[in-house]
Amino acid sequence: MAQRNQENQLNALKSGGPQAAPRFSWKREMKLFLAIIDGFNARLGKITAFVMLPTLFCIYYEVVSRYVFGKPTLWASELMIYFCAILYIMGAAWTLQVGRHVKIDLLYSRVSPRRQRVLDIFTFPFFTLYMGLLLWVGFRFAMESTLIRETSGTPWDPPIYPIKIVFVVGALMLLMQGVAKLVRDIHFLATGKEL
């Protein structure tokens, strides 16, 4: 009986019946891969944007404590720096995705979209080199910091190894988004269409 079921399934596959395996489509798989990267980075960026609220609270609290009551805090300024670091690195991939990173607009905005893609492809090796070094050094620092449970060494003395780990994750997501942009740029140059 089991052998008969296997034969039926094999015949259905050969005939292209309902149980046939879907054909591999490079374009469909690439779109799925890019959608996963884009979706994750967009969600991460939007969630990270809410870190702005406690950042503003820290700034406000420190200013009022220092200048109204004459009693500065030990923690508010340092915590604000950590929040800003989280905003910067965890929002970088989303910023690249929506095209908001700083560019040399003097040149970039004056050329056609096709030439913009050529420029982006030309600069990608430099981006990759920078991100590779950033990840390599950042990962080493994060691992060392985590192993010793590093703290800031200030009077408040919070742990800083979580920030170093967040830095590595954010840098990795930025690199992934850069690769996604490269794939789209190459596809656009080859076909003249967006992927």
DAGIQUI-V608034 format. One record per residue. N is the residue number from 1. RES is the residue in three letters. PSI is psi in degrees with one decimal (none if undefined). OMEGA is omega in degrees with one decimal (999 if undefined). D_LAST is the distance of its C-alpha to the last C-alpha in whole Angstrom. Layout:
n,res,psi,omega,d_last
N,RES,PSI,OMEGA,D_LAST
N,RES,PSI,OMEGA,D_LAST
This chain:
n,res,psi,omega,d_last
1,MET,-44.1,-179.7,47
2,ALA,-37.8,179.7,44
3,GLN,-37.1,179.1,44
4,ARG,-41.3,176.9,44
5,ASN,-42.0,178.9,41
6,GLN,-41.0,177.7,39
7,GLU,-41.0,178.4,40
8,ASN,-42.2,179.2,39
9,GLN,-40.3,178.9,36
10,LEU,-42.8,177.6,35
11,ASN,-39.7,178.7,36
12,ALA,-39.4,178.0,34
13,LEU,-43.1,-179.4,31
14,LYS,-37.0,-177.2,32
15,SER,-3.2,-179.7,32
16,GLY,27.5,-178.7,29
17,GLY,-169.7,-173.8,31
18,PRO,-19.6,-178.6,29
19,GLN,7.3,-178.8,29
20,ALA,142.3,179.2,27
21,ALA,139.7,179.3,25
22,PRO,145.2,179.7,21
23,ARG,145.4,178.7,19
24,PHE,131.8,177.2,17
25,SER,112.3,-178.9,13
26,TRP,-43.9,-177.3,12
27,LYS,-44.0,179.8,8
28,ARG,-44.1,179.6,10
29,GLU,-39.3,179.1,11
30,MET,-40.7,177.1,9
31,LYS,-40.0,178.8,7
32,LEU,-46.2,179.4,11
33,PHE,-45.9,179.4,11
34,LEU,-37.0,178.6,9
35,ALA,-36.6,178.0,10
36,ILE,-47.4,179.0,14
37,ILE,-49.2,-179.0,14
38,ASP,-45.3,-178.1,12
39,GLY,-44.6,-179.9,15
40,PHE,-47.0,-178.1,18
41,ASN,-35.6,177.7,18
42,ALA,-45.5,178.7,18
43,ARG,-44.7,179.3,20
44,LEU,-42.4,178.8,22
45,GLY,-42.4,-179.8,22
46,LYS,-37.9,176.8,23
47,ILE,-42.9,179.9,26
48,THR,-31.3,-179.6,27
49,ALA,-28.5,179.4,27
50,PHE,-13.3,175.6,30
51,VAL,-16.7,178.1,32
52,MET,-33.7,-178.3,33
53,LEU,-53.3,176.8,35
54,PRO,-26.5,176.6,38
55,THR,-46.9,178.2,37
56,LEU,-37.4,177.4,38
57,PHE,-44.1,179.8,41
58,CYS,-43.3,179.8,42
59,ILE,-48.9,-179.7,42
60,TYR,-47.1,-177.6,44
61,TYR,-43.4,-179.2,47
62,GLU,-42.1,-179.7,47
63,VAL,-46.3,179.6,48
64,VAL,-45.1,-179.8,50
65,SER,-43.1,-175.2,52
66,ARG,-47.6,-169.7,53
67,TYR,-21.0,177.6,54
68,VAL,-48.1,-175.9,55
69,PHE,-8.2,178.9,57
70,GLY,23.9,-179.0,57
71,LYS,86.1,179.2,56
72,PRO,154.8,-179.8,53
73,THR,162.6,173.6,51
74,LEU,-23.9,-167.2,50
75,TRP,-30.1,-168.3,47
76,ALA,-45.3,-177.7,45
77,SER,-43.5,-179.6,44
78,GLU,-40.6,178.2,43
79,LEU,-36.9,176.8,41
80,MET,-39.8,178.2,39
81,ILE,-42.0,179.0,38
82,TYR,-41.5,177.5,37
83,PHE,-42.3,178.6,35
84,CYS,-37.3,176.6,33
85,ALA,-42.2,178.0,32
86,ILE,-45.6,178.2,30
87,LEU,-44.3,-176.6,29
88,TYR,-53.4,-171.9,28
89,ILE,-36.1,-178.5,26
90,MET,-16.5,177.0,25
91,GLY,-4.4,-174.4,23
92,ALA,-41.8,-178.2,22
93,ALA,-42.6,178.4,18
94,TRP,-39.3,178.5,18
95,THR,-41.0,176.1,19
96,LEU,-40.8,-178.8,16
97,GLN,-41.8,-177.7,14
98,VAL,6.8,174.1,15
99,GLY,36.5,-176.9,16
100,ARG,7.2,175.5,20
101,HIS,155.5,-178.4,21
102,VAL,132.1,177.3,23
103,LYS,168.6,174.2,22
104,ILE,83.0,-173.7,25
105,ASP,-23.2,179.0,24
106,LEU,-39.7,178.3,27
107,LEU,-47.7,-170.2,25
108,TYR,-42.7,-177.1,21
109,SER,-14.8,-177.3,22
110,ARG,-4.8,-179.6,23
111,VAL,163.4,-178.3,21
112,SER,160.5,176.4,18
113,PRO,-35.3,178.6,14
114,ARG,-44.5,179.2,14
115,ARG,-30.9,174.2,17
116,GLN,-42.4,178.0,16
117,ARG,-39.9,177.8,13
118,VAL,-45.3,177.1,16
119,LEU,-42.6,179.6,18
120,ASP,-40.4,178.1,16
121,ILE,-40.0,179.1,15
122,PHE,-38.7,-177.8,19
123,THR,-9.0,-178.0,20
124,PHE,-41.6,178.0,18
125,PRO,-36.1,178.3,21
126,PHE,-42.0,175.6,23
127,PHE,-45.9,-178.5,21
128,THR,-42.8,177.9,21
129,LEU,-47.8,179.1,25
130,TYR,-48.2,-178.4,26
131,MET,-37.4,177.7,24
132,GLY,-45.9,177.6,26
133,LEU,-41.0,178.6,29
134,LEU,-44.0,178.7,29
135,LEU,-43.6,-177.9,28
136,TRP,-51.6,-179.6,31
137,VAL,-42.9,179.5,33
138,GLY,-40.7,178.5,32
139,PHE,-43.3,178.1,32
140,ARG,-46.1,179.4,36
141,PHE,-41.7,-179.8,37
142,ALA,-41.7,-179.9,36
143,MET,-46.9,179.0,37
144,GLU,-44.0,-179.6,41
145,SER,-41.0,179.8,41
146,THR,-41.0,-179.0,40
147,LEU,-36.6,-179.1,43
148,ILE,2.1,-177.7,45
149,ARG,54.9,-174.3,44
150,GLU,140.0,174.3,44
151,THR,171.4,-173.1,45
152,SER,-24.6,-178.7,45
153,GLY,6.9,177.7,49
154,THR,173.8,177.5,49
155,PRO,-33.3,177.4,52
156,TRP,-40.9,172.0,49
157,ASP,53.1,176.3,48
158,PRO,158.7,174.5,45
159,PRO,139.9,179.3,43
160,ILE,-6.1,179.6,40
161,TYR,-31.8,175.9,38
162,PRO,-35.6,178.8,36
163,ILE,-38.0,179.1,35
164,LYS,-35.0,176.1,34
165,ILE,-44.5,178.4,32
166,VAL,-37.6,179.3,30
167,PHE,-44.8,-179.7,29
168,VAL,-43.0,178.8,28
169,VAL,-45.5,179.3,26
170,GLY,-39.9,178.4,24
171,ALA,-38.8,177.1,24
172,LEU,-43.0,179.3,22
173,MET,-35.3,176.5,20
174,LEU,-42.4,177.4,19
175,LEU,-43.9,178.6,19
176,MET,-41.1,178.8,16
177,GLN,-34.9,175.6,14
178,GLY,-40.2,176.8,15
179,VAL,-42.1,178.0,13
180,ALA,-40.5,178.5,10
181,LYS,-40.6,178.3,10
182,LEU,-45.3,179.0,11
183,VAL,-44.0,179.3,8
184,ARG,-40.5,179.7,6
185,ASP,-44.5,179.3,9
186,ILE,-43.8,178.7,10
187,HIS,-41.7,179.5,7
188,PHE,-42.1,179.3,7
189,LEU,-36.2,-176.9,11
190,ALA,-36.5,-172.0,11
191,THR,-20.2,-174.9,9
192,GLY,7.8,-179.3,10
193,LYS,152.5,175.6,6
194,GLU,147.2,176.0,4
195,LEU,none,999,0
